Amino acid sequence: MVKIAVTSFAVIAALSFTAAERCVPGVRYCGSELLILEGDTPLSYSDQIEAEFADDGVPNTEHNRENGYFICTGRSPDRDIHYLETCVACLPASGDEVSSCQAN
């Protein structure tokens, strides 16, 4: 019985680690959060952020990268995220809270 419980826990932990490597569809993220999720993506989140900024004509500055607000769109062939806006301060998720954008 203990062996089954340990095996189940190991499988759940492995799945959780894999899921954490990519954003979760429908969830909003600060750029700073995406930049640390450099997991199994077609392009790194750094590259995806740069491409989103280029598409929207947003300057690719450190402030915009860290405080950009993005929604995870899912596993597309080339991008997982869509740029929403740049926040005065983007507050990363903490505990049960979701990321939030402090606007002008």
Backbone as a ProteinNet text record, in pm:
[ID]
protein_1_A
[PRIMARY]
MVKIAVTSFAVIAALSFTAAERCVPGVRYCGSELLILEGDTPLSYSDQIEAEFADDGVPNTEHNRENGYFICTGRSPDRDIHYLETCVACLPASGDEVSSCQAN
[TERTIARY]
82.5	0	87.1	191.1	280.9	351.3	389.4	458.2	368.8	239.6	144.6	131.9	121.8	109.1	232.8	350.5	474.8	482.2	445.4	446.4	347.2	227.5	126.8	177.3	238.8	292.4	400.2	486.6	594.3	537.6	432.9	369.7	305.8	233.8	170.8	276.5	383.3	490.4	552.9	573.8	632.5	539.1	409.8	312.9	305.9	310.6	307.6	429	545.5	667.1	655.6	605.7	590.4	492.1	380.5	280.4	335.1	423.5	478.6	574.3	619	713.6	648.8	517.1	445.5	333.2	289.3	179.2	50	-47.6	-176.7	-275.3	-336.7	-430	-539.6	-563.8	-665.8	-615.7	-495.9	-439.9	-356.9	-366.2	-288.9	-159	-53.4	80.5	151.6	233.2	327.4	443	503.9	619.9	728.4	746	850	827.1	701	670.6	702.7	666.2	691	839.7	917.6	1061.2	1129.9	1064.3	1122.1	1060.5	963.1	899.5	958.4	1086.5	1149.9	1153.2	1035	1027.3	1010.1	925.4	904.7	812.1	864.1	786.2	852.8	773.1	832.9	938.2	909.8	1004.1	1012.5	1123.9	1132	1030.8	988.8	895.7	960.4	1090.2	1160.2	1138.9	1153.8	1131.2	985	894.1	751.3	711.1	764.5	736.2	787.2	908.6	966.3	879	831.1	745.8	611.6	553.5	426.5	444	552.4	579.3	595.7	668.8	689.7	555.8	468.3	336.4	252.5	265.2	182.9	253.8	377.5	451	491.5	512.1	550.6	703	767.6	913.6	956.2	1060.3	1109.8	1208.8	1154.4	1237.5	1229.1	1321.6	1319.2	1189	1145	1019.5	902.9	893.2	782.1	788.7	908	923	881.3	925.2	895	749.7	695	561.9	456.1	492.6	391.7	292.1	166.2	59.9	14	18.3	-7.8	-112.5	-185.3	-275.4	-219.8	-225.4	-179.8	-290.6	-256.9	-355.3	-350.1	-247.8	-236.2	-123.1	-123.6	-12.1	-33.4	2.2	-4.1	131.6	140	268.5	384.4	354.6	466.3	457.4	339.5	328.5	225.1	252.9	160.8	93	136.7	89.8	39.7	-40.6	-86.7	-70.3	-9.4	14.2	-117.5	-142.4	-262	-230	-134.8	-97.3	29.4	85.9	199.4	147.6	178.2	131.6	233.5	185.8	278	359.9	290	354.7	270.2	331.2	262.4	298.3	195.8	216.8	201	310.4	304.5	210.8	161.7	73.9	145.4	66.5	121.4	16.3	51.2	-44.2	-166.4	-284.9	-410.3	-442.1	-364.6	-389.9	-337.7	-403.3	-356.6	-275.2	-202.1	-124.9	-220.7	-175.6	-261.4	-180.1	-251.9	-189.2	-230.4	-132.7	-157.9	-146.9	-262.7	-266.4	-241.3	-232.6	-208.7	-311.1
-119.3	0	125.9	124.4	239.2	258.4	147.7	154.2	221.3	189.2	249.4	398.5	436.5	578.1	656	600.5	667.6	680.9	575	578.7	682.3	685.8	784.4	925.8	947.9	1079.9	1119.6	1026.1	1054.9	1092.2	1022.9	1053.9	1191.4	1222.3	1354	1463.3	1442.9	1542.6	1564.2	1458.2	1470.9	1546.9	1517.7	1589	1735.9	1766	1904.9	1980.1	1917.2	1982.5	2011.6	1915.8	1935.3	2047.4	2049.9	2153.9	2291.7	2298.9	2428.2	2485.7	2401.8	2448.2	2539.1	2531.5	2613.9	2686.4	2794.9	2869.4	2788	2824.3	2756.1	2837	2776.5	2850.2	2920.5	3047.5	3128.1	3208	3177.2	3246.7	3365.7	3475.6	3596.5	3595.6	3640.3	3637.7	3770.7	3806.3	3916.6	3864	3953	3913.5	3853.2	3908.2	3857.1	3710.1	3667.7	3527	3438.7	3486.7	3408	3388.3	3488.9	3480.9	3373.4	3328.6	3219.5	3083.9	3082.4	2957.4	2908.7	2916.9	2880.3	2729.2	2669.1	2523.8	2475.2	2375.5	2305.7	2386.5	2491.9	2577.4	2581.7	2608.9	2615.9	2726.6	2837.6	2948.9	2980.3	3030.5	3069.6	3181.3	3196.6	3306.1	3440.6	3449	3573	3606.9	3507.3	3527.7	3558.1	3490.7	3513.5	3654.9	3701.3	3837.3	3937.3	3916.6	4005.6	4008.7	3892.9	3885.5	3954.5	3937	4003.2	4154.8	4203.1	4347.1	4398.3	4325.3	4367	4375.1	4277.6	4277	4397.2	4439.3	4548.7	4683.4	4688.9	4815	4865.4	4773.4	4808.2	4799.9	4904.5	4899.2	4782.2	4713.2	4598	4645	4709.8	4760.5	4665.3	4679.8	4595.7	4616.1	4742.7	4769.2	4697	4708.8	4645.4	4493.1	4437.1	4291.6	4241.4	4309.1	4266.8	4295	4407	4451.6	4436.6	4369.2	4337.5	4239.4	4249.7	4162.3	4077.8	3947.3	3853.7	3752	3701.1	3589	3467.9	3355.5	3231.3	3181.8	3164.7	3121.7	2971.9	2906.7	2762.8	2725.5	2603.1	2547	2563.5	2677.2	2698.5	2660.9	2651.8	2612.7	2707.4	2836.4	2928.6	3014.6	3028.1	3111.5	3056	3076.4	3036.8	3156.7	3277.5	3395.7	3503.6	3595	3713.1	3834.4	3939.8	4062.7	4135.8	4180.3	4257.1	4404.6	4433.4	4571.8	4573.5	4693.5	4710.2	4780.7	4726	4778.9	4878	4967.8	5050.8	4955.4	4860.1	4752.8	4627.6	4521.6	4393.4	4312	4267.7	4195.2	4045.6	3969.3	3824.9	3753.4	3639	3556.2	3517.6	3507.7	3470.1	3388.9	3268.5	3184.2	3156.8	3191.5	3170.8	3285.9	3392.6	3511.4	3491.9	3557.3	3555	3681.2	3681.9	3801	3916.5	4036.9	4153.1	4268.2	4353.9	4465.8	4595.6	4668.8	4799.9	4899.8	4948.8	5039.1	5183.3	5270.5	5414.4	5471.5
0	0	0	82.6	89.4	-44.1	-107.5	-236.3	-341.4	-341.8	-436.1	-408.9	-283.5	-247.3	-290.3	-268.1	-306.4	-457.7	-529.9	-676.2	-727.1	-670.9	-711.4	-687.2	-572.7	-541.3	-641.3	-677.4	-773	-909.4	-953	-1082	-1077.4	-971.6	-958.1	-954.9	-882.2	-875.2	-1012.1	-1086.8	-1220.8	-1313.6	-1306.8	-1390.3	-1352.4	-1224.3	-1179.2	-1230.4	-1226.7	-1274.7	-1423.4	-1501.3	-1645.4	-1673.4	-1602.6	-1624.9	-1590.9	-1494	-1452.8	-1555.8	-1650.2	-1750.4	-1854.4	-1870.1	-1967.5	-1895.7	-1957.2	-1897.6	-1907.4	-1825.6	-1822.1	-1906.2	-2009	-2094.5	-2013.9	-2049.8	-1983.7	-1864.9	-1817	-1700.6	-1748.6	-1674.4	-1706.1	-1626.8	-1692.5	-1633.4	-1652.3	-1555.1	-1571.4	-1656.6	-1732.3	-1810.7	-1723.7	-1603.6	-1513.4	-1479.2	-1470.1	-1441.7	-1562.2	-1680.6	-1801.8	-1825.9	-1791.2	-1815.9	-1731.7	-1624.4	-1544.9	-1581	-1672.5	-1716.9	-1848.7	-1864.3	-1991.5	-2009	-2021.8	-2033.1	-2175.3	-2190.8	-2317.4	-2408	-2466.8	-2555.4	-2692	-2797.2	-2930.5	-2938.7	-2877.6	-2863.9	-2716.1	-2669.9	-2529.6	-2505	-2380.6	-2350.8	-2378	-2361.6	-2394.5	-2542.3	-2629.4	-2773.2	-2803.4	-2733.2	-2755.9	-2713.4	-2600.9	-2554.7	-2657.7	-2705.5	-2806	-2932.3	-2976.4	-3095.5	-3072.1	-2954.5	-2922.1	-2922.6	-2864.5	-2864.8	-3007.5	-3090.1	-3229.5	-3303	-3281.2	-3346.1	-3305.5	-3178.7	-3126	-3125.6	-3174.3	-3177.1	-3039.6	-2947	-2809.7	-2799.4	-2745.8	-2730.3	-2640.4	-2679.9	-2605.3	-2498.3	-2394.4	-2284.8	-2165.4	-2073	-1952.5	-1875.3	-1861.6	-1789.4	-1856.6	-1989.3	-2060.2	-2050.4	-2056	-2046.6	-1907.8	-1804.6	-1667.5	-1628.8	-1676.4	-1635.1	-1743.2	-1851.8	-1952.7	-1893	-1937.6	-1888.1	-2006.1	-1990.7	-2099.2	-2057.3	-2154.9	-2128.7	-2202.4	-2135.7	-2197.7	-2290.1	-2417.1	-2516.6	-2541.4	-2494.6	-2513.2	-2605	-2644	-2720.7	-2870.2	-2922.4	-3066.9	-3126	-3257.9	-3317.4	-3285.6	-3268	-3247.4	-3122.3	-3061.9	-2940.8	-2844.1	-2715.6	-2609.1	-2544.5	-2576.6	-2504.4	-2599.8	-2543.4	-2617	-2524.7	-2577.5	-2500.9	-2478.5	-2355.7	-2322.1	-2302.4	-2213.6	-2184.1	-2100.5	-2086.2	-1995.6	-1871.7	-1758.2	-1630	-1573.7	-1488.8	-1411.3	-1324.9	-1263.5	-1187.9	-1204.8	-1250.3	-1263	-1139.5	-1069.1	-944	-968.6	-960.3	-985.9	-889.7	-933.2	-850.5	-721.9	-615.7	-486.1	-411.4	-372.7	-300.9	-386.4	-334.4	-407.8	-501.8	-494.3	-576.2	-717.9	-813.7	-952.3	-978.1	-1087.1	-1124.4	-1147.3	-1115.1	-1136.5	-1193.6	-1264.3	-1333.4	-1266.3	-1217.6	-1159.8	-1274.8	-1321.1	-1436.8	-1393.4	-1494.5	-1467.3	-1375.2
[MASK]
++++++++++++++++++++++++++++++++++++++++++++++++++++++++++++++++++++++++++++++++++++++++++++++++++++++++

